[in-house]
Amino acid sequence: MLASIFSGKIKSIKTATSLTFVSDLFVHILCGRYSFLSIFYASIHAFQILLSFYAFKKYIPKGVVFSSYRSILLFNLSSGIIFPLVCALLGTVASATQSGIFSIANFAGWFFSLSLGNIAFTRPFTYLLTGETWRKCKSVFAEKCNASIFILSIAFTISVSFFVFYQDQYPFLFIPNALVIGNSLLCGEIFGSTTVMILSIIAIVLTFEDYGRISLMPTGHLGHTVVLQVYLSFMVFTERAVSIIFMRNENLVRSISAREQMLDLILSNATDCVVSVDRNGLCRWGGGACLELLGKSSSDIVGESIIEILGCNAADNAKMRSFFSDDSTDLNNFSFRFRGQRVSTGVLTRD
């Protein structure tokens, strides 16, 4: 439901809470629970969605989710910890009213079931509903080499993580975290979050089926649940930090690429000739009206001396040589005559 809100599929708080209530109540009925508590439990889940919806409006006002580590941290703190605590307390009190016993284990089960889904599952489902996952898959599988690398990376991460959570002989719990970081750097934000979701499912199922190192801890079911929750939360936030760095670098590359394209467009339509030269006076690149003013295309003048290209008079040649040999010398303008035509002027500036 949170993924539907994030993706914009559901924009009304009434719709979100109503669908949560009806679907949760339907599940209870399918499981053979027809008591008043079923209605109360469904109301608790709807209440959590209500609180999370308002947290989304407060901490992510522009609707751009997962772009800021601060905003996602505040949202996860409220929606992933504080709200589940409140709802878990309500659910435990309701259960205690029926059974006459307030159970810490029951409280932990409520809390971690409400919290785990939000922390580990919301983000990949959001990308799935917005279509970002399919678009990313299309772009990746357009190149067979990249597709093979991505598939091998994800498959290796999942396989090794399954082995880590299945075996109970070696303390290898650090390996999935390291693989998640590497997978996020290689495959990016979307595939990284999807991998985390899959690893969370593997860890939850195997741990609760009494496999792996966590299940061997002499702390009982409650302790196993706490350790697993802390472990998965650490993995999610670690992957999140890496993904944000990856996203920022990717956005920076896109921004630079867009500016370069704009610069190329400006230079290709400029009526002046713009040339970049190094400290030795050799042309690095040129743009604009090179052919009309210099008699050579921008690609032909690369590597040639600007003094030879321009063919200035002796006085201006001396000024230009002094300009390149002495950093303290300025040359605001100069004149040159190309192929006996009219005298043109130019400007040299230091960058």
C-alpha positions as CSV (number, residue, x, y, z in Angstrom):
1,M,0.0,0.0,0.0
2,L,2.9,2.4,0.8
3,A,4.4,1.5,-2.6
4,S,1.0,2.5,-4.2
5,I,1.2,5.8,-2.4
6,F,4.8,6.5,-3.4
7,S,4.2,5.6,-7.0
8,G,1.2,7.9,-7.2
9,K,-1.2,5.0,-8.0
10,I,-3.2,5.9,-4.9
11,K,-3.4,9.6,-4.1
12,S,-6.4,9.6,-1.7
13,I,-5.8,8.8,2.0
14,K,-9.4,7.5,2.2
15,T,-8.7,5.1,-0.6
16,A,-5.5,3.9,0.9
17,T,-6.9,3.3,4.3
18,S,-10.1,1.7,3.0
19,L,-8.2,-0.7,0.8
20,T,-5.9,-1.6,3.6
21,F,-8.8,-2.3,6.0
22,V,-10.8,-4.4,3.4
23,S,-7.8,-6.4,2.2
24,D,-6.6,-7.1,5.8
25,L,-10.1,-8.2,6.9
26,F,-10.4,-10.4,3.8
27,V,-7.1,-12.2,4.7
28,H,-8.4,-12.8,8.3
29,I,-11.6,-14.3,6.9
30,L,-9.7,-16.6,4.6
31,C,-7.7,-17.8,7.6
32,G,-10.9,-18.6,9.5
33,R,-10.9,-15.7,11.9
34,Y,-14.4,-14.2,12.3
35,S,-14.2,-12.4,15.7
36,F,-14.4,-8.7,16.5
37,L,-10.6,-8.8,16.9
38,S,-10.2,-9.4,13.2
39,I,-12.0,-6.0,12.5
40,F,-9.8,-4.4,15.2
41,Y,-6.6,-5.8,13.7
42,A,-7.6,-4.6,10.2
43,S,-8.2,-1.2,11.7
44,I,-4.7,-1.2,13.2
45,H,-3.1,-1.8,9.8
46,A,-5.3,0.9,8.2
47,F,-4.2,3.2,11.0
48,Q,-0.6,2.6,10.3
49,I,-1.1,3.4,6.6
50,L,-2.9,6.6,7.7
51,L,0.1,7.7,9.8
52,S,2.6,6.7,7.1
53,F,0.7,8.7,4.5
54,Y,0.9,11.8,6.6
55,A,4.6,11.1,7.3
56,F,5.1,10.8,3.5
57,K,3.5,14.2,3.0
58,K,5.6,15.8,5.7
59,Y,9.1,14.3,5.0
60,I,8.7,14.0,1.3
61,P,6.7,17.0,0.3
62,K,7.8,17.1,-3.3
63,G,6.9,13.5,-3.9
64,V,10.5,12.6,-4.9
65,V,11.1,9.5,-2.9
66,F,14.4,7.8,-2.0
67,S,16.4,10.8,-3.4
68,S,17.6,12.2,-0.1
69,Y,19.2,10.1,2.7
70,R,17.8,12.6,5.3
71,S,14.2,12.4,4.1
72,I,14.2,8.6,3.8
73,L,15.9,8.3,7.2
74,L,13.2,10.4,8.8
75,F,10.5,8.6,7.0
76,N,11.8,5.2,7.9
77,L,12.3,6.3,11.5
78,S,8.7,7.3,11.8
79,S,7.0,4.9,9.5
80,G,9.3,1.9,10.1
81,I,9.8,2.2,13.9
82,I,7.6,4.7,15.7
83,F,4.3,3.9,14.0
84,P,4.8,0.1,14.1
85,L,5.6,0.5,17.8
86,V,2.3,2.3,18.4
87,C,0.3,-0.2,16.3
88,A,2.1,-3.2,17.8
89,L,1.1,-1.9,21.3
90,L,-2.5,-1.6,20.2
91,G,-2.5,-5.1,18.7
92,T,-0.8,-6.6,21.8
93,V,-3.3,-5.0,24.1
94,A,-6.2,-6.3,22.1
95,S,-4.7,-9.8,22.1
96,A,-4.0,-9.6,25.9
97,T,-7.7,-8.6,26.4
98,Q,-8.8,-11.8,24.8
99,S,-6.2,-14.1,26.3
100,G,-5.6,-12.4,29.6
101,I,-1.8,-12.4,29.1
102,F,0.4,-9.6,27.9
103,S,3.1,-11.3,25.8
104,I,6.3,-9.6,24.9
105,A,6.8,-12.2,22.1
106,N,3.4,-11.2,20.7
107,F,4.4,-7.6,20.8
108,A,7.6,-8.3,19.0
109,G,5.8,-10.3,16.4
110,W,3.4,-7.4,15.8
111,F,6.2,-4.8,15.6
112,F,8.6,-6.7,13.4
113,S,5.9,-7.8,11.0
114,L,4.8,-4.2,10.5
115,S,8.3,-2.8,10.4
116,L,10.1,-5.3,8.2
117,G,7.7,-4.9,5.3
118,N,8.1,-1.1,5.3
119,I,11.9,-1.1,5.5
120,A,12.7,-3.9,3.1
121,F,9.8,-4.2,0.6
122,T,8.4,-0.7,0.0
123,R,11.1,0.6,-2.2
124,P,11.4,-2.2,-4.8
125,F,7.6,-2.4,-5.1
126,T,7.5,1.3,-5.6
127,Y,9.9,1.0,-8.6
128,L,7.8,-1.9,-9.9
129,L,4.6,0.1,-9.8
130,T,6.1,3.2,-11.4
131,G,7.5,1.2,-14.2
132,E,11.1,2.1,-13.4
133,T,12.0,-1.6,-13.0
134,W,10.8,-2.5,-16.5
135,R,12.5,0.5,-18.0
136,K,15.8,-0.4,-16.3
137,C,15.5,-4.0,-17.5
138,K,15.0,-2.8,-21.1
139,S,18.0,-0.5,-21.0
140,V,20.2,-3.2,-19.4
141,F,19.1,-6.1,-21.7
142,A,19.6,-3.9,-24.7
143,E,23.3,-4.8,-24.3
144,K,24.0,-8.5,-23.9
145,C,27.3,-7.9,-22.1
146,N,25.8,-5.7,-19.4
147,A,22.8,-8.0,-19.0
148,S,25.1,-11.0,-18.4
149,I,27.1,-9.1,-15.8
150,F,24.0,-7.9,-14.0
151,I,22.4,-11.4,-14.0
152,L,25.6,-13.0,-12.8
153,S,26.0,-10.4,-10.0
154,I,22.5,-10.7,-8.7
155,A,22.5,-14.5,-9.0
156,F,25.9,-14.8,-7.2
157,T,24.7,-12.4,-4.4
158,I,21.5,-14.5,-3.9
159,S,23.2,-17.8,-4.0
160,V,25.9,-16.9,-1.5
161,S,23.4,-15.3,0.8
162,F,21.2,-18.4,0.7
163,F,24.3,-20.4,1.7
164,V,25.2,-18.0,4.5
165,F,21.7,-18.1,6.1
166,Y,21.3,-21.8,5.5
167,Q,24.5,-23.1,7.1
168,D,25.2,-22.9,10.8
169,Q,28.9,-23.6,11.0
170,Y,30.6,-20.4,10.0
171,P,29.8,-16.8,11.1
172,F,29.5,-15.4,7.6
173,L,26.7,-12.9,8.2
174,F,28.9,-10.1,7.0
175,I,29.2,-11.5,3.5
176,P,25.6,-10.6,2.4
177,N,26.1,-7.0,3.4
178,A,29.3,-6.8,1.5
179,L,27.7,-8.4,-1.6
180,V,24.7,-6.0,-1.4
181,I,27.1,-3.0,-1.4
182,G,29.0,-4.4,-4.4
183,N,25.7,-5.3,-6.2
184,S,24.3,-1.8,-5.7
185,L,27.5,-0.2,-7.1
186,L,27.4,-2.5,-10.1
187,C,23.7,-2.8,-10.8
188,G,22.4,0.5,-9.5
189,E,19.6,1.7,-7.3
190,I,16.7,-0.4,-8.6
191,F,18.4,-3.8,-8.9
192,G,20.1,-3.1,-5.5
193,S,16.8,-2.6,-3.7
194,T,15.3,-5.6,-5.4
195,T,18.3,-7.7,-4.3
196,V,17.8,-6.5,-0.7
197,M,14.2,-7.5,-0.8
198,I,15.0,-11.0,-2.0
199,L,17.8,-11.4,0.6
200,S,15.3,-10.3,3.3
201,I,12.9,-13.0,2.3
202,I,15.7,-15.6,2.4
203,A,16.9,-14.5,5.8
204,I,13.4,-14.4,7.3
205,V,12.3,-17.8,6.0
206,L,15.4,-19.7,6.9
207,T,15.8,-18.0,10.3
208,F,12.3,-18.8,11.3
209,E,12.7,-22.3,10.0
210,D,15.6,-22.7,12.5
211,Y,18.4,-22.5,9.9
212,G,21.6,-20.4,10.1
213,R,23.7,-18.7,12.8
214,I,20.9,-16.5,14.1
215,S,18.7,-19.5,14.9
216,L,21.5,-20.9,17.1
217,M,21.6,-18.0,19.4
218,P,20.3,-19.0,22.9
219,T,17.8,-16.2,23.0
220,G,14.6,-17.8,22.0
221,H,12.2,-16.8,19.2
222,L,12.0,-13.2,20.5
223,G,15.8,-12.8,20.5
224,H,16.1,-14.3,17.0
225,T,13.5,-11.8,15.7
226,V,15.2,-8.8,17.3
227,V,18.6,-9.8,15.9
228,L,17.2,-10.5,12.4
229,Q,15.4,-7.1,12.4
230,V,18.5,-5.2,13.4
231,Y,20.6,-7.1,10.9
232,L,18.2,-6.4,8.0
233,S,17.8,-2.8,9.0
234,F,21.5,-2.3,8.9
235,M,21.7,-4.0,5.5
236,V,18.9,-1.8,4.1
237,F,20.4,1.5,5.3
238,T,23.9,0.5,4.2
239,E,22.6,-0.3,0.7
240,R,20.6,2.9,0.8
241,A,23.6,5.0,1.4
242,V,25.6,3.4,-1.4
243,S,22.6,3.7,-3.8
244,I,22.3,7.4,-3.0
245,I,26.0,7.9,-3.8
246,F,25.5,5.9,-7.0
247,M,22.4,8.0,-8.0
248,R,24.2,11.3,-7.4
249,N,27.2,10.3,-9.5
250,E,24.8,9.0,-12.2
251,N,22.8,12.3,-12.1
252,L,26.1,14.3,-12.3
253,V,27.2,12.4,-15.3
254,R,23.8,13.0,-17.0
255,S,24.0,16.7,-16.2
256,I,27.5,17.0,-17.6
257,S,26.5,15.1,-20.7
258,A,23.4,17.3,-21.2
259,R,25.6,20.5,-20.9
260,E,28.1,19.1,-23.3
261,Q,25.3,18.5,-25.8
262,M,24.0,22.0,-25.3
263,L,27.5,23.4,-25.8
264,D,28.0,21.4,-29.0
265,L,24.6,22.7,-30.3
266,I,25.6,26.3,-29.5
267,L,29.0,26.0,-31.1
268,S,27.7,24.3,-34.2
269,N,25.3,27.3,-34.8
270,A,27.6,30.1,-33.7
271,T,28.5,32.8,-36.2
272,D,31.9,33.3,-34.5
273,C,34.8,30.9,-34.4
274,V,35.6,29.5,-31.0
275,V,38.9,27.7,-30.5
276,S,40.5,26.2,-27.4
277,V,44.3,26.0,-27.4
278,D,46.8,24.7,-24.9
279,R,49.8,26.4,-23.3
280,N,51.9,25.7,-26.4
281,G,49.4,27.3,-28.7
282,L,48.2,24.0,-30.2
283,C,44.5,23.7,-30.9
284,R,42.6,21.3,-28.8
285,W,39.1,21.7,-30.3
286,G,37.2,24.2,-32.3
287,G,33.6,25.1,-33.0
288,G,31.4,27.6,-34.6
289,A,32.2,29.2,-38.0
290,C,35.7,27.7,-38.3
291,L,35.2,26.9,-42.0
292,E,33.9,30.3,-43.0
293,L,36.5,32.3,-41.0
294,L,39.6,30.1,-41.0
295,G,39.1,28.1,-44.1
296,K,39.3,24.8,-42.2
297,S,36.7,22.7,-40.4
298,S,36.8,22.4,-36.6
299,S,38.2,18.8,-36.9
300,D,41.0,19.8,-39.3
301,I,42.5,22.5,-37.0
302,V,42.9,20.1,-34.0
303,G,46.6,19.7,-33.3
304,E,47.8,22.7,-35.4
305,S,49.4,25.8,-34.0
306,I,46.9,28.7,-33.7
307,I,49.6,31.1,-35.0
308,E,50.0,29.2,-38.2
309,I,46.2,28.8,-38.6
310,L,45.5,32.5,-38.3
311,G,48.6,33.8,-40.3
312,C,48.7,37.1,-38.4
313,N,51.1,39.9,-39.2
314,A,54.5,40.0,-37.6
315,A,53.4,42.3,-34.8
316,D,50.5,40.2,-33.8
317,N,52.5,37.0,-34.2
318,A,55.0,38.4,-31.6
319,K,52.2,39.3,-29.3
320,M,50.7,35.8,-29.5
321,R,54.0,34.1,-28.9
322,S,54.5,36.2,-25.9
323,F,51.0,35.4,-24.7
324,F,51.8,31.6,-24.7
325,S,55.3,31.9,-23.3
326,D,54.5,34.3,-20.4
327,D,51.5,33.8,-18.2
328,S,51.5,37.4,-17.0
329,T,51.0,38.6,-20.6
330,D,47.4,39.4,-21.7
331,L,46.2,39.6,-25.3
332,N,42.7,41.1,-25.4
333,N,42.4,41.3,-29.2
334,F,44.4,40.8,-32.3
335,S,43.8,41.0,-36.1
336,F,44.4,38.6,-38.9
337,R,43.8,38.5,-42.6
338,F,42.6,35.3,-44.1
339,R,43.4,34.5,-47.8
340,G,43.7,38.2,-48.6
341,Q,40.1,38.9,-47.5
342,R,39.0,41.5,-45.0
343,V,40.8,41.9,-41.7
344,S,39.1,40.0,-38.8
345,T,39.6,40.4,-35.1
346,G,39.9,37.8,-32.4
347,V,40.2,37.6,-28.6
348,L,42.5,35.3,-26.5
349,T,41.5,34.6,-22.9
350,R,43.0,32.3,-20.3
351,D,40.8,29.6,-18.6
